[in-house]
Every structure is written in C-alpha cells, then in structure tokens.
Amino acid sequence: MTSIPSEWNATRIARCEELLGVAVCRRMGIYALPDGFVLTVIVPIYNEVDTIDDLVARLLATGLPLQIILVDDGSGDGTAEKLAALAKSSAIRVICHPANRGKGAAIRTGLESAEGDVIVIQDADREYDPEDFRYLLQPILEGRADVVYGTRYGHSDHQVSPLWHAWVNGLLTFLANLALGIRLSDVETCYKMARRDAWLAIRDDLREQRFGIEIELTARWARRGFRFYERPIRYQHRWYAEGKKIGWKDGIAALYCIVRYGLPRR
C-alpha cells in the first residue's frame, strides 16, 4: 500500500482544521488523502528536451503519491536520452513510440499502464502548474464530481493570452457545449482529471490521434452521464518560438470532432 506523504496525512490536516477551521481549510484545498491513494499523471511528450526535467521536478514537488507515465511520442531532439535517465526513478515509467503519432495516441498508450485511483493529463511544457492538482482532486475525493477540468478562463489568476487564442478556444467551447448539452468554459484545457473508472469506461472507444482527443474525451464522458466540475487553474501561455505545437489545422480538426462525437448519440 502506498504511504501518504506527511503534508497530506489525516493527522496534519486535523491540526490545520483545528487552527484555521474546517471551512477555511476546504476553501484553501487543505484535505487528507485516502489511505493508499495514487494519482496517475500521463505526460505526452514530443520534442520537449528543454522542459521535461523541470516538469518532472514540478510533479514530484507536489508531494502527492504519484505514478508518472512519460510517453515519448517519437521525439528526435534529445528528449529520449533525458527520459532514459528519469526512468531510473521508481515513480516514473517511460514508454516510447518509435514515430510521432499524436497526443491522443500517447494518452491511449499511457492509459494502458495507468494504475492510479485518479488519472490526469499533463502537457510536457511549462504552461500548466501541477500544484493545481490539489484543487482539481478535491471535488473528486469529496464525491462531488467524476471528471474535473481545469479552466484557464473566467478568473483573474493567469497570464493574459493573445486575443485570437481566447476567441478560438471560446468558439470551440461554445460549439462543444451546444452539441453536448453541457456548460464548460474551457473544453480545450490540458488538465482533464477523472476517476479511474471514468477513464476505463471510455478507454477502448477512444479514436483520435492528435489534439482532437480533447473534444472526444469530453463527448464520451458527457454521453455516459459522468458528473463534470471545473476549477480555475494558472496558465502560462507558450509561444510558437518556444515550442508550442497546436496550430490552425488542429482548430479545424476540433470542429470536425465536435460534429463527429458531439452530434450523434453514441
């Protein structure tokens, strides 16, 4: 059984609640983890030699009991060599695709080895902060949600993104909501966290190879009636000169996926 780190155990949390009060602790995301709890983090990676070491350090710094699955999706920039060194850690598993297949394919590969009670997707760049896992986990562990999305919009604690970026994401989110009958504020967010059973319920149906996986995941969970929840997250926008990979073709593909997975009642 996995031991719970001291900052997450019930004794320490009880002391915090005594000093601060239960309501304040809940508001701050201070809570105990269940005994034996493990969070699986699936990290699709493609040519991220400059960021992967820092990303793994950030994950480990959360203090959460993690299973980290790094899926190298055919990188050719030296990432593979760095991953070989990281694989020496017992908390990290490295899986390699011989050729680039896309984010969706990397997520499906990671799911085959995921063993945690809850599973989340983490991009390999520095746009998203794993410290926000604390807040995403809370509604799931309290039994209020099956799926939690980290939203980059609708709050003030984030870097301001380019206008076109917000508009495109807003349009895709609006159309996805319309097609699926739900009300999300950020359907394209990387931070999609869900209970293990929610992932397993759709794993064998997943088809998208690239960024269309964001729409497909949302559609398949929504069609099965899983309870959605959103929590604000911090976001540091990355520019194309810094290695950002999603482009206008992926926007067109997202529209196709909204029609493919959103409109039919599958």
DRENKOLDO-855651 format. One record per residue (C-alpha): chain; x, y, z; residue number from 1; residue in three letters. Coordinates in Angstrom, 1 decimal. Example, Ala and Ser with C-alpha at 12.3 -4.5 7.8 and 13.67 -1.06 7.14 Angstrom:
REM residues 2
("A" (12.3 -4.5 7.8) 1 "ALA")
("A" (13.7 -1.1 7.1) 2 "SER")
//
This chain:
REM residues 266
("A" (0.0 0.0 0.0) 1 "MET")
("A" (1.3 3.5 -0.9) 2 "THR")
("A" (2.1 5.6 2.1) 3 "SER")
("A" (0.6 9.1 2.3) 4 "ILE")
("A" (3.2 11.9 2.5) 5 "PRO")
("A" (3.1 13.8 5.8) 6 "SER")
("A" (1.7 17.0 4.3) 7 "GLU")
("A" (-1.4 15.0 3.1) 8 "TRP")
("A" (-2.0 12.8 6.1) 9 "ASN")
("A" (-5.0 12.9 8.3) 10 "ALA")
("A" (-3.1 13.9 11.5) 11 "THR")
("A" (-1.6 17.0 9.9) 12 "ARG")
("A" (-4.9 18.0 8.2) 13 "ILE")
("A" (-6.7 17.7 11.5) 14 "ALA")
("A" (-4.2 20.1 13.1) 15 "ARG")
("A" (-4.7 22.6 10.2) 16 "CYS")
("A" (-8.5 22.4 10.7) 17 "GLU")
("A" (-8.1 23.0 14.4) 18 "GLU")
("A" (-6.0 26.1 13.8) 19 "LEU")
("A" (-7.8 27.5 10.7) 20 "LEU")
("A" (-11.2 26.0 10.8) 21 "GLY")
("A" (-12.8 23.4 8.5) 22 "VAL")
("A" (-14.3 26.0 6.2) 23 "ALA")
("A" (-11.1 27.8 5.6) 24 "VAL")
("A" (-9.1 24.6 5.0) 25 "CYS")
("A" (-11.7 23.4 2.5) 26 "ARG")
("A" (-11.5 26.8 0.7) 27 "ARG")
("A" (-7.7 26.5 0.6) 28 "MET")
("A" (-7.7 22.9 -0.7) 29 "GLY")
("A" (-6.3 21.5 2.5) 30 "ILE")
("A" (-7.6 18.0 3.0) 31 "TYR")
("A" (-6.4 14.4 3.7) 32 "ALA")
("A" (-5.9 11.8 1.1) 33 "LEU")
("A" (-7.4 8.3 1.4) 34 "PRO")
("A" (-5.0 5.6 2.5) 35 "ASP")
("A" (-3.2 4.0 -0.4) 36 "GLY")
("A" (-4.3 6.8 -2.8) 37 "PHE")
("A" (-2.3 7.2 -6.0) 38 "VAL")
("A" (-2.7 9.8 -8.7) 39 "LEU")
("A" (-1.5 8.7 -12.2) 40 "THR")
("A" (-0.1 11.5 -14.4) 41 "VAL")
("A" (0.1 10.8 -18.1) 42 "ILE")
("A" (2.5 13.1 -19.9) 43 "VAL")
("A" (2.5 13.0 -23.7) 44 "PRO")
("A" (5.9 14.2 -24.9) 45 "ILE")
("A" (7.2 15.3 -28.3) 46 "TYR")
("A" (10.5 17.2 -28.6) 47 "ASN")
("A" (10.5 18.8 -25.1) 48 "GLU")
("A" (14.2 18.4 -24.3) 49 "VAL")
("A" (14.3 21.9 -22.7) 50 "ASP")
("A" (11.3 21.5 -20.3) 51 "THR")
("A" (10.9 17.8 -19.3) 52 "ILE")
("A" (13.4 17.9 -16.4) 53 "ASP")
("A" (11.7 20.9 -14.9) 54 "ASP")
("A" (8.2 19.4 -15.5) 55 "LEU")
("A" (9.1 16.2 -13.6) 56 "VAL")
("A" (10.6 18.2 -10.8) 57 "ALA")
("A" (7.4 20.2 -10.5) 58 "ARG")
("A" (5.4 17.0 -10.4) 59 "LEU")
("A" (7.5 15.5 -7.7) 60 "LEU")
("A" (7.3 18.7 -5.7) 61 "ALA")
("A" (3.6 18.4 -5.3) 62 "THR")
("A" (4.1 15.9 -2.5) 63 "GLY")
("A" (1.3 13.8 -3.9) 64 "LEU")
("A" (1.7 10.0 -4.2) 65 "PRO")
("A" (2.2 9.8 -8.0) 66 "LEU")
("A" (2.5 7.3 -10.8) 67 "GLN")
("A" (4.2 9.3 -13.6) 68 "ILE")
("A" (3.9 7.9 -17.1) 69 "ILE")
("A" (6.0 9.7 -19.6) 70 "LEU")
("A" (5.1 8.8 -23.2) 71 "VAL")
("A" (7.8 9.8 -25.7) 72 "ASP")
("A" (5.9 10.3 -28.9) 73 "ASP")
("A" (8.8 9.9 -31.4) 74 "GLY")
("A" (10.9 12.8 -30.2) 75 "SER")
("A" (14.1 13.5 -32.1) 76 "GLY")
("A" (15.7 16.4 -30.2) 77 "ASP")
("A" (17.4 14.6 -27.3) 78 "GLY")
("A" (14.3 14.1 -25.2) 79 "THR")
("A" (14.7 10.3 -25.3) 80 "ALA")
("A" (18.1 10.5 -23.6) 81 "GLU")
("A" (16.7 12.6 -20.8) 82 "LYS")
("A" (13.8 10.3 -20.3) 83 "LEU")
("A" (16.2 7.3 -20.0) 84 "ALA")
("A" (17.8 9.0 -17.0) 85 "ALA")
("A" (14.4 9.9 -15.5) 86 "LEU")
("A" (13.2 6.3 -15.8) 87 "ALA")
("A" (15.6 5.2 -13.0) 88 "LYS")
("A" (13.0 6.6 -10.5) 89 "SER")
("A" (10.6 4.0 -9.2) 90 "SER")
("A" (7.7 6.6 -9.5) 91 "ALA")
("A" (8.3 7.1 -13.2) 92 "ILE")
("A" (7.6 4.9 -16.2) 93 "ARG")
("A" (8.8 5.8 -19.7) 94 "VAL")
("A" (7.1 4.4 -22.8) 95 "ILE")
("A" (8.3 5.2 -26.3) 96 "CYS")
("A" (6.6 5.4 -29.6) 97 "HIS")
("A" (9.0 4.7 -32.5) 98 "PRO")
("A" (7.4 7.5 -34.5) 99 "ALA")
("A" (5.2 10.5 -33.8) 100 "ASN")
("A" (1.6 9.5 -33.6) 101 "ARG")
("A" (0.0 12.5 -31.7) 102 "GLY")
("A" (-1.3 13.5 -28.3) 103 "LYS")
("A" (-4.4 11.3 -28.5) 104 "GLY")
("A" (-2.3 8.2 -29.3) 105 "ALA")
("A" (0.1 9.0 -26.4) 106 "ALA")
("A" (-2.8 9.3 -24.0) 107 "ILE")
("A" (-4.2 5.9 -25.0) 108 "ARG")
("A" (-0.8 4.3 -24.6) 109 "THR")
("A" (-0.5 5.8 -21.1) 110 "GLY")
("A" (-3.9 4.6 -20.1) 111 "LEU")
("A" (-2.8 1.0 -20.7) 112 "GLU")
("A" (-0.4 1.3 -17.9) 113 "SER")
("A" (-2.3 3.6 -15.5) 114 "ALA")
("A" (-2.9 2.2 -12.1) 115 "GLU")
("A" (-3.9 5.2 -10.0) 116 "GLY")
("A" (-7.3 5.9 -8.3) 117 "ASP")
("A" (-7.5 9.1 -10.3) 118 "VAL")
("A" (-5.8 9.9 -13.7) 119 "ILE")
("A" (-4.9 13.3 -15.1) 120 "VAL")
("A" (-3.2 14.5 -18.3) 121 "ILE")
("A" (-0.2 16.8 -18.0) 122 "GLN")
("A" (1.5 18.5 -21.0) 123 "ASP")
("A" (5.3 18.4 -21.0) 124 "ALA")
("A" (5.8 22.1 -21.3) 125 "ASP")
("A" (5.5 24.7 -18.6) 126 "ARG")
("A" (2.1 26.2 -19.4) 127 "GLU")
("A" (0.3 24.3 -16.6) 128 "TYR")
("A" (1.3 24.1 -12.9) 129 "ASP")
("A" (1.0 20.7 -11.2) 130 "PRO")
("A" (0.4 22.5 -7.9) 131 "GLU")
("A" (-3.1 22.9 -9.1) 132 "ASP")
("A" (-3.7 19.2 -8.8) 133 "PHE")
("A" (-4.6 19.8 -5.2) 134 "ARG")
("A" (-7.7 21.9 -6.2) 135 "TYR")
("A" (-8.7 19.6 -9.1) 136 "LEU")
("A" (-8.6 16.5 -6.9) 137 "LEU")
("A" (-10.8 17.9 -4.2) 138 "GLN")
("A" (-14.3 17.6 -5.8) 139 "PRO")
("A" (-13.5 14.0 -6.8) 140 "ILE")
("A" (-12.3 12.9 -3.4) 141 "LEU")
("A" (-15.3 14.7 -1.8) 142 "GLU")
("A" (-17.7 12.7 -4.1) 143 "GLY")
("A" (-19.0 15.7 -5.9) 144 "ARG")
("A" (-17.5 15.0 -9.3) 145 "ALA")
("A" (-16.4 12.2 -11.6) 146 "ASP")
("A" (-14.5 14.4 -14.1) 147 "VAL")
("A" (-12.8 17.8 -13.3) 148 "VAL")
("A" (-11.5 20.2 -15.8) 149 "TYR")
("A" (-9.0 23.0 -15.0) 150 "GLY")
("A" (-10.3 26.2 -16.6) 151 "THR")
("A" (-7.9 28.9 -17.8) 152 "ARG")
("A" (-10.7 31.4 -18.2) 153 "TYR")
("A" (-13.3 33.2 -16.0) 154 "GLY")
("A" (-10.9 34.2 -13.3) 155 "HIS")
("A" (-8.0 36.6 -12.9) 156 "SER")
("A" (-5.1 34.5 -11.7) 157 "ASP")
("A" (-3.5 33.7 -15.1) 158 "HIS")
("A" (-1.3 35.2 -17.8) 159 "GLN")
("A" (-3.3 37.1 -20.4) 160 "VAL")
("A" (-3.4 35.1 -23.6) 161 "SER")
("A" (-3.5 36.5 -27.2) 162 "PRO")
("A" (-7.0 37.6 -28.2) 163 "LEU")
("A" (-7.1 35.1 -31.1) 164 "TRP")
("A" (-6.3 32.3 -28.7) 165 "HIS")
("A" (-9.1 33.2 -26.3) 166 "ALA")
("A" (-11.6 33.7 -29.2) 167 "TRP")
("A" (-10.8 30.3 -30.9) 168 "VAL")
("A" (-11.0 28.4 -27.6) 169 "ASN")
("A" (-14.2 30.3 -26.8) 170 "GLY")
("A" (-15.8 29.3 -30.1) 171 "LEU")
("A" (-14.8 25.7 -29.8) 172 "LEU")
("A" (-16.0 25.5 -26.2) 173 "THR")
("A" (-19.4 27.2 -27.2) 174 "PHE")
("A" (-19.9 24.7 -30.1) 175 "LEU")
("A" (-19.0 21.7 -28.0) 176 "ALA")
("A" (-21.3 22.8 -25.2) 177 "ASN")
("A" (-24.1 23.3 -27.7) 178 "LEU")
("A" (-23.6 19.8 -29.2) 179 "ALA")
("A" (-23.2 18.0 -25.9) 180 "LEU")
("A" (-25.7 19.9 -23.8) 181 "GLY")
("A" (-23.2 20.8 -21.1) 182 "ILE")
("A" (-21.7 24.1 -20.0) 183 "ARG")
("A" (-17.9 24.2 -19.8) 184 "LEU")
("A" (-15.8 27.3 -20.0) 185 "SER")
("A" (-12.6 25.6 -21.4) 186 "ASP")
("A" (-13.1 22.4 -23.4) 187 "VAL")
("A" (-9.5 22.5 -24.8) 188 "GLU")
("A" (-7.8 22.6 -21.4) 189 "THR")
("A" (-5.0 20.1 -20.9) 190 "CYS")
("A" (-6.0 19.5 -17.3) 191 "TYR")
("A" (-8.6 16.8 -17.6) 192 "LYS")
("A" (-8.8 14.7 -14.4) 193 "MET")
("A" (-11.1 11.9 -13.7) 194 "ALA")
("A" (-11.7 8.9 -11.6) 195 "ARG")
("A" (-10.1 5.7 -12.9) 196 "ARG")
("A" (-13.5 4.1 -13.6) 197 "ASP")
("A" (-14.5 7.1 -15.8) 198 "ALA")
("A" (-11.3 6.7 -17.9) 199 "TRP")
("A" (-11.8 2.9 -18.2) 200 "LEU")
("A" (-15.4 3.4 -19.3) 201 "ALA")
("A" (-14.2 5.2 -22.5) 202 "ILE")
("A" (-10.7 3.9 -23.0) 203 "ARG")
("A" (-11.5 1.3 -25.6) 204 "ASP")
("A" (-13.7 3.7 -27.6) 205 "ASP")
("A" (-11.1 6.4 -28.0) 206 "LEU")
("A" (-10.0 7.0 -31.6) 207 "ARG")
("A" (-8.4 10.5 -32.0) 208 "GLU")
("A" (-4.7 10.5 -32.7) 209 "GLN")
("A" (-3.9 14.2 -32.2) 210 "ARG")
("A" (-5.5 17.2 -30.4) 211 "PHE")
("A" (-9.0 16.1 -31.3) 212 "GLY")
("A" (-8.7 13.9 -28.2) 213 "ILE")
("A" (-9.8 17.0 -26.2) 214 "GLU")
("A" (-13.2 17.0 -27.8) 215 "ILE")
("A" (-13.6 13.2 -27.9) 216 "GLU")
("A" (-12.9 12.8 -24.2) 217 "LEU")
("A" (-15.4 15.5 -23.3) 218 "THR")
("A" (-18.1 14.0 -25.6) 219 "ALA")
("A" (-17.7 10.4 -24.5) 220 "ARG")
("A" (-17.8 11.4 -20.8) 221 "TRP")
("A" (-20.8 13.6 -21.3) 222 "ALA")
("A" (-22.7 10.9 -23.3) 223 "ARG")
("A" (-22.2 8.5 -20.4) 224 "ARG")
("A" (-23.6 10.9 -17.9) 225 "GLY")
("A" (-20.5 11.5 -15.8) 226 "PHE")
("A" (-20.6 14.5 -13.5) 227 "ARG")
("A" (-18.4 17.4 -14.6) 228 "PHE")
("A" (-16.8 20.0 -12.4) 229 "TYR")
("A" (-14.5 23.0 -13.2) 230 "GLU")
("A" (-11.8 24.6 -11.1) 231 "ARG")
("A" (-9.7 27.6 -12.0) 232 "PRO")
("A" (-6.0 26.9 -12.8) 233 "ILE")
("A" (-3.0 29.0 -13.5) 234 "ARG")
("A" (-1.8 29.2 -17.1) 235 "TYR")
("A" (1.5 30.5 -18.6) 236 "GLN")
("A" (0.9 30.8 -22.4) 237 "HIS")
("A" (3.8 29.4 -24.5) 238 "ARG")
("A" (4.6 30.9 -27.9) 239 "TRP")
("A" (5.4 29.1 -31.1) 240 "TYR")
("A" (9.1 30.1 -30.9) 241 "ALA")
("A" (9.2 28.4 -27.5) 242 "GLU")
("A" (7.9 25.1 -29.0) 243 "GLY")
("A" (4.1 25.4 -29.0) 244 "LYS")
("A" (2.7 22.7 -31.4) 245 "LYS")
("A" (-1.0 23.1 -31.7) 246 "ILE")
("A" (-2.0 25.1 -34.9) 247 "GLY")
("A" (-4.8 26.2 -37.0) 248 "TRP")
("A" (-5.2 22.8 -38.6) 249 "LYS")
("A" (-5.9 21.4 -35.1) 250 "ASP")
("A" (-8.7 24.0 -34.8) 251 "GLY")
("A" (-10.3 22.7 -38.0) 252 "ILE")
("A" (-9.9 19.2 -36.7) 253 "ALA")
("A" (-11.6 20.2 -33.4) 254 "ALA")
("A" (-14.6 21.4 -35.4) 255 "LEU")
("A" (-14.8 18.1 -37.2) 256 "TYR")
("A" (-14.6 16.2 -33.8) 257 "CYS")
("A" (-17.5 18.3 -32.4) 258 "ILE")
("A" (-19.6 17.1 -35.3) 259 "VAL")
("A" (-18.3 13.6 -35.2) 260 "ARG")
("A" (-18.6 13.0 -31.5) 261 "TYR")
("A" (-21.0 15.7 -30.3) 262 "GLY")
("A" (-24.0 15.5 -32.6) 263 "LEU")
("A" (-24.5 11.7 -33.0) 264 "PRO")
("A" (-26.0 10.0 -29.9) 265 "ARG")
("A" (-23.4 7.3 -29.5) 266 "ARG")
//
